[in-house]
Amino acid sequence: MGGSRRPTIKTVAARAGVGRTTVSRVINGSPLVSDEARDAVLAAISELGYVPNSVARGLVTSRTDSIALVIPESESRLGSEPYFSAVIRGVSTGLADTRTQLQLVLVRDKGEQDQLTDSVAARRVDGVLLVSVHERDPLPGLLEDMGLPTVLAGRRSPAESLSHAHSDNVGGAAAAVRHLVERGRETITTITGPLDMDVGRSRLRGWREALDAAGRDSGEHLVAAADFTEEGGRQAMRSLLERVPGLDAVFAASDVMAVGAMTELRAQGRRIPQDVAVIGFDDSFIARHTDPPLTTVRQPVEEIGRTIARILLAEIIDPDAPRQHVVLPTELVVRDST
C-alpha cells in the first residue's frame, strides 16, 4: 500500500512546505536555513519517521563550505593598495555568521590560473569571488562555463552577465571634477586607472562628462593612463606636466596614484593646492595622511566586500537565482589638497 512506502526527502519537503534543497541543508547542519524552515523540516521528519539516506545526504555533501576570493594581482599590489585589504575585510564580515571558510587565491600567471581552474573543476570550493576584473581576463568566462557560482567586485563591461557589485565610478569622478570647476580651476587633467578595466574607463568617463557639461576642454592631451600604483601616478603626472605645463588641477583615479602625482608636483616645485589642486578616489587611510590631506571620492569598499559575499552565498543556495547588479553610492570628501 502507498501509505507503507518509506518517506523520501520529497515527502518531507512537501510536508514541511519547503524545497528539497532546504531539507538537505537541515539534514546536513548547514547554517544557511532560517529557524522557521529548520523547525518545519525537523517536525516533518519526526512525523513521517524519515531516516536520511546516503542519496539525500549526497545532495549537499559535495559542498565544501568554502569559497575562494581570487585576486589576479601580485603580492606587492595586494600589500600596497588599501582597496584589496578593505574588500577582504568586507568579505570576512559578510561570512562571519556562516560556517563558510574563505580561501585567498592570488592568480599571478597562467600556471596559477590553471591551478585555480583545476580546483574549481574538482569542486574544492562552492563559489568564487573575483576582485580586480580586467576586460579580457579569461577567468570569469571560464568559471561561468564551469557552472560555478561566481560574483565579481567590479565588472568586465556594462554588459556584465555575472552578478557583481561596484561603486558609482562615473558619478564619483564627475563630482570630483565639478568640485574643481567650482574652485575656479581652469585646466583639469586626469590620471586614469588601467583602461582595460571598467573602473578605469568609468572614472575617465565621469571626468569627461563633467568637463563637457561645464563647457571645458576634455581632450586626450589632458589624459594620462596609469596602473593604480604610486609610481604609475608619478610617471603619469610627469607626462601631463610636460604636455600641459599650465595645468592647475588633476583628478587621479585612486588615492595611491594621487600620492605619486603629489610627489612629482613637489619635485617640480608646484605647490598643492595653490598651483595645482589634487583629488584622489577611494578615501583610503592614505588620504588622511598626505601633506596636505587629500580631497578624494569615498567609495564603500568594505560594503562592496560584504555585498559580493552575500550575493555569492545566495547563488550557492540557489544557482538559478536571478543575477544581481549592485551599484553603491560614492561621496566627495573635501580636504586641503583642493
Sequence and secondary structure as in RCSB ss.txt:
>XXXX:A:sequence
MGGSRRPTIKTVAARAGVGRTTVSRVINGSPLVSDEARDAVLAAISELGYVPNSVARGLVTSRTDSIALVIPESE
SRLGSEPYFSAVIRGVSTGLADTRTQLQLVLVRDKGEQDQLTDSVAARRVDGVLLVSVHERDPLPGLLEDMGLPT
VLAGRRSPAESLSHAHSDNVGGAAAAVRHLVERGRETITTITGPLDMDVGRSRLRGWREALDAAGRDSGEHLVAA
ADFTEEGGRQAMRSLLERVPGLDAVFAASDVMAVGAMTELRAQGRRIPQDVAVIGFDDSFIARHTDPPLTTVRQP
VEEIGRTIARILLAEIIDPDAPRQHVVLPTELVVRDST
>XXXX:A:secstr
 GGGS   HHHHHHHHTS HHHHHHHHTT S S HHHHHHHHHHHHHHT    HHHHHHHHT  SEEEEEE S H
HHHHH HHHHHHHHHHHHHHTTS  EEEEEE  SHHHHHHHHHHHHTT SSEEEEES  TT HHHHHHHHTT  E
EEES SSTT  SEEEEE HHHHHHHHHHHHHHTT SSEEEEE  TTSHHHHHHHHHHHHHHHHTT    GGGEEE
  SSHHHHHHHHHHHHHH TT  EEEESSHHHHHHHHHHHHHTT  TTTT EEEEEE  GGGGSSSS  EEEE  
HHHHHHHHHHHHHHHHH TTS   EEEE  EEE  TT 
